[in-house]
Amino acid sequence: MPRIDLRSDTVTQPSPAMRRAMAGAELGDDVFGDDPTVNALEARAAELLGKEAGLFVTSGTMGNLVAQMAHLGRGQETIAGREHHLVIDEAAGHAVIVGTSVRALQDRPDGTVDPSEIEAAFRDPDDPHEPITGLVTIENTHAHSMGQPLTPAYTNEVAEIAHRHGVPLHVDGARFWDAVVAQGLRAIDLAGPADTVTFCLSKGLACPVGSVVVGRKDVIWRARRARKMVGGGMRQAGVLAAAGLVALSDGPEGMIDRLAEDHANARRLAEALSEMSGIIAAGGNAQPTDPDRPGPLDPARVRTNFVLFRVERDRASFLAALRARDVQMVEYPHGQVRAVTHYGVTAADVETTIAATHAALAETA
Ligand SMILES: *Cc1c(COP(=O)(O)O)cnc(C)c1O
């Protein structure tokens, strides 16, 4: 395996403090509600995001799934961006398991969906032909726009529209903490307008497993029942939750503030890539670039830990040439390449990556 693995922030290994906490965690049977470490993690997450309750789940996908199951009935519809993970990357769980449809709207290069399009996407509840709109979701940070962080003002605007129509807002915050740190916010201010938020512990926060869903007590109770239904009721899960408590702690072993390092590393990488011939702007549906007239990669668009770009090379050959130099990136939709910075990738690794990219471009020219 190449030493510098930039495919995703999911490849992170737990910190030494996490491994210690996991080894020593106090445990119980969480399905009985008896695991003190899981209970502490759920309470900590709820407190940080200003919600009544939290629920520890196996993954971000399960978090989104049980949130949908808590909010929606069969035959209802969710308004979302067409590039959202919940729409295209969760094996159609919304359809197969929740029994709902998605009204998929165009994502914009800043990671938002136009609020007026959201407003117009609500169905007419008096028309028996139509599904009934039951949920609005946004994704923060927004992956396909290269990890753009959404603001509290935008979150608030979408929540007001949803609530005016009597439906809740769910935030898929797989990388919620990147959005918090990139904008210098308090989590509570970014989560405030949302009814439920899911965030991943297993991405930039470097835990081995898990996500947390937070929201009102009654909603989280329904999500807990949904989690049981899909087989996500875990027993001595505190052994996993212990890592999450370390990640969310205020102390020097916490993993939130250090995300700023990942963002600086991603920006440095993008600045160097933007000056290389053979590297052009990312080309997905949520990018500002005209696919027929691609410009250079714009490093100012790197606000968090994602760098997306295209190579004027055979992409597979370019990636193989990088791997031969101990650096791994990954193919991303729309002909793009993705590099994600994370815990374990140092500033020196970024310089190595820059040199390897130069060499891989030259070799595959
Ligand atoms: C990774 C991700 C998820 C799902 O998380 P898993 O833990 O991989 O299931 C959901 N939404 C977004 C935006 C993601 O990037």
The ligand as an SDF file (V2000), in Angstrom:
LIG
                    3D

 15 15  0  0  0  0  0  0  0  0999 V2000
  -19.3900    9.3410    3.9600 C   0  0  0  0  0  0  0  0  0  0  0  0
  -20.6640   10.0630    3.8130 C   0  0  0  0  0  0  0  0  0  0  0  0
  -21.8550    9.5330    4.3030 C   0  0  0  0  0  0  0  0  0  0  0  0
  -21.9760    8.1210    4.8480 C   0  0  0  0  0  0  0  0  0  0  0  0
  -21.1080    7.7840    5.7960 O   0  0  0  0  0  0  0  0  0  0  0  0
  -20.6180    6.2470    5.9590 P   0  0  0  0  0  0  0  0  0  0  0  0
  -20.1060    6.2370    7.3370 O   0  0  0  0  0  0  0  0  0  0  0  0
  -19.5920    6.0380    4.8990 O   0  0  0  0  0  0  0  0  0  0  0  0
  -21.8120    5.3820    5.7630 O   0  0  0  0  0  0  0  0  0  0  0  0
  -22.9990   10.2960    4.2090 C   0  0  0  0  0  0  0  0  0  0  0  0
  -22.9650   11.5130    3.6540 N   0  0  0  0  0  0  0  0  0  0  0  0
  -21.8510   12.0590    3.1470 C   0  0  0  0  0  0  0  0  0  0  0  0
  -21.8870   13.4370    2.5880 C   0  0  0  0  0  0  0  0  0  0  0  0
  -20.6610   11.3460    3.1990 C   0  0  0  0  0  0  0  0  0  0  0  0
  -19.5490   11.8860    2.7020 O   0  0  0  0  0  0  0  0  0  0  0  0
  1  2  1  0
  2  3  1  0
  2 14  2  0
  3  4  1  0
  3 10  2  0
  4  5  1  0
  5  6  1  0
  6  7  2  0
  6  8  1  0
  6  9  1  0
 10 11  1  0
 11 12  2  0
 12 13  1  0
 12 14  1  0
 14 15  1  0
M  END
$$$$
